[in-house]
Amino acid sequence: MKVEQISIFIENKSGRLAEVTRILGEAKVNIRALSLADTSDFGILRLIVDDTDLALRVLKEHHFTVNKTEVIGVEVPDQPGGLCSILEILDKNDINVEYMYAFVERSKGNAVIIFRFDSVDEAIRVLTENKITVLKGERISTL
Amino acid sequence: MIWNDEFETLPREAIESLQLKRLQQTVERVNATVPFYRESFRKAGITPGDIKTLADLQKLPFTLKQDMRDNYPYGLFAVPLEQIVRIHASSGTTGKPTVVGYTKRDIDTWAELMARSFVAAGAHKGDVIHNAYGYGLFTGGLGAHYGAEKLGASVIPMSGGNSKKQLMIMQDFGSTVLTCTPSYSLFLAEIAAEEGIDIRELKLKVGIFGAEPWSETMRREIEEKLNLKAIDIYGLSEILGPGVGIECIEAQNGLHIWEDHFIPEIINPDTGEVLAAGEKGELVITTITKEGIPLIRYRTRDITRLSKEPCICGRTHARLERLSGRSDDMLIIRGVNVFPSQIESVLFNIEGVEPHYQLIVERDGNLDTLEVQVEVNEQTFSDEIKVLQGLSSQIRKEIKDLLGVTCIVRLVEPKSITRSEGKAKRVIDNSQ
């Protein structure tokens, strides 16, 4: 049920994002989803790619600080209030969202949102109990 | 183990009477042969005959680094150039370098004191000494080299740089003692990790590190990463080069300064007054056996204190507390005095923080700002912004709590701080 995400530390200076994408491109790694969180000094680029281990290896070879975390991909009805219904479920069950971002592709007509929780297993349990579709890792990379 | 039992364990009274005799000879000699000293003694109203006790040393004027610059290059030499067999010079990052000349006997003395230092650090005849101090005008390389040969060890004259080759030689030649700057030892450990070499498994047992100030926490970091005993050595080219003082491996607590060749004093750097035993101040050294360029009361700008308490190793020579830094390395940030080594201590005490850092001082209007750059590594990195901001604020808070100075912490990418193969450049001062 979990999806592997890689995060990369990026200093706030020109050319660093281009450098990351160049390295991944040359290694033939395809980016499936991304989000960039930034502060005035640095940013954290979070990516879901088609080959996590390869991406980790090539970025480390180029001296980037990289780590791997588990996130989950959730199907969200593509209609007004769709995301809200899911967030309400999480809120009711005291599950804190660390961050989230949208996936580019759709799954069976639904939007896909990537969630990062502190308690991933608990979140998966609550969501499935509430009949929300949590996508399998393999499914995400083939969307 | 002690290299020179007779001189290294002299009773205090014997050290002092030897010092007085040698001081009197030195003052006599520089008065006769160095116009700078003749003039400065005359101005102070002192003649060599006035030096009757060691306390009379305080009547003599100081020698400053500026005096060496003013007499560039050979003006302070006390012998004709025909008797000088070696010339070294300091790096001279600002202006002209300071030049020193050695007679044949000075070179022998230096080798003797470096041999003593090697033995104090736990090295002996059978060791393979991997000397990664720079060879050249800098005194580090050749100073350690001659001492290692005098000791009878096998010395590998590596000099600095070419780190992968350094590691290959260490592995293949079975180096047991490493001599370099403390920051370079950590850089070697980093390169070893990249190359898949387990540096802890090499035969290194002792590292003799100097030429830049380093903290106690950095020592623990080096000892852990390289699996060796890290020994602090002190020296400066004006006085001799490496081997003016060294820690003994038995105590690792203060650096023995070779008192049969140097007279150390601690003064208040602002007033010039000599401080009581145990007080912290600027180290002043008088050389009492140097022939080429004897210096009277040379102001080292190094801040330390002096202890004459007996040491467990059996040596009777006084000990300098580990140096917190040169007074000219000291930063004054909005009225607070800060040594880079103090910031280093704070950083190394935070779990996971890299031993590579840089301090940037800027002038913003009338205020100085201090930026501390710290590299993010896998241990401190997180995909969550709040964790990284928490790290920044923890560093900022601990520096504020311990040193009383507010700084900006900037997290930077790994390897983005320049690695040094010689003396690490910890401070970039843009405020001048």
Chai-1 contact restraints between the chains, C-beta under 6 A:
chainA,res_idxA,chainB,res_idxB,connection_type,confidence,min_distance_angstrom,max_distance_angstrom,comment,restraint_id
A,S7,B,D383,contact,1.0,0.0,6.0,A-B,restraint_1
A,F9,B,V376,contact,1.0,0.0,6.0,A-B,restraint_2
A,F9,B,F381,contact,1.0,0.0,6.0,A-B,restraint_3
A,E11,B,V412,contact,1.0,0.0,6.0,A-B,restraint_4
A,E11,B,E413,contact,1.0,0.0,6.0,A-B,restraint_5
A,A37,B,I385,contact,1.0,0.0,6.0,A-B,restraint_6
A,D41,B,R410,contact,1.0,0.0,6.0,A-B,restraint_7
A,F42,B,L411,contact,1.0,0.0,6.0,A-B,restraint_8
A,I44,B,D383,contact,1.0,0.0,6.0,A-B,restraint_9
A,R46,B,D383,contact,1.0,0.0,6.0,A-B,restraint_10
A,H63,B,P414,contact,1.0,0.0,6.0,A-B,restraint_11
A,H63,B,K415,contact,1.0,0.0,6.0,A-B,restraint_12
A,T65,B,V376,contact,1.0,0.0,6.0,A-B,restraint_13
A,T65,B,F381,contact,1.0,0.0,6.0,A-B,restraint_14
A,T65,B,P414,contact,1.0,0.0,6.0,A-B,restraint_15
A,N67,B,F381,contact,1.0,0.0,6.0,A-B,restraint_16
A,T69,B,D383,contact,1.0,0.0,6.0,A-B,restraint_17
A,E98,B,E384,contact,1.0,0.0,6.0,A-B,restraint_18
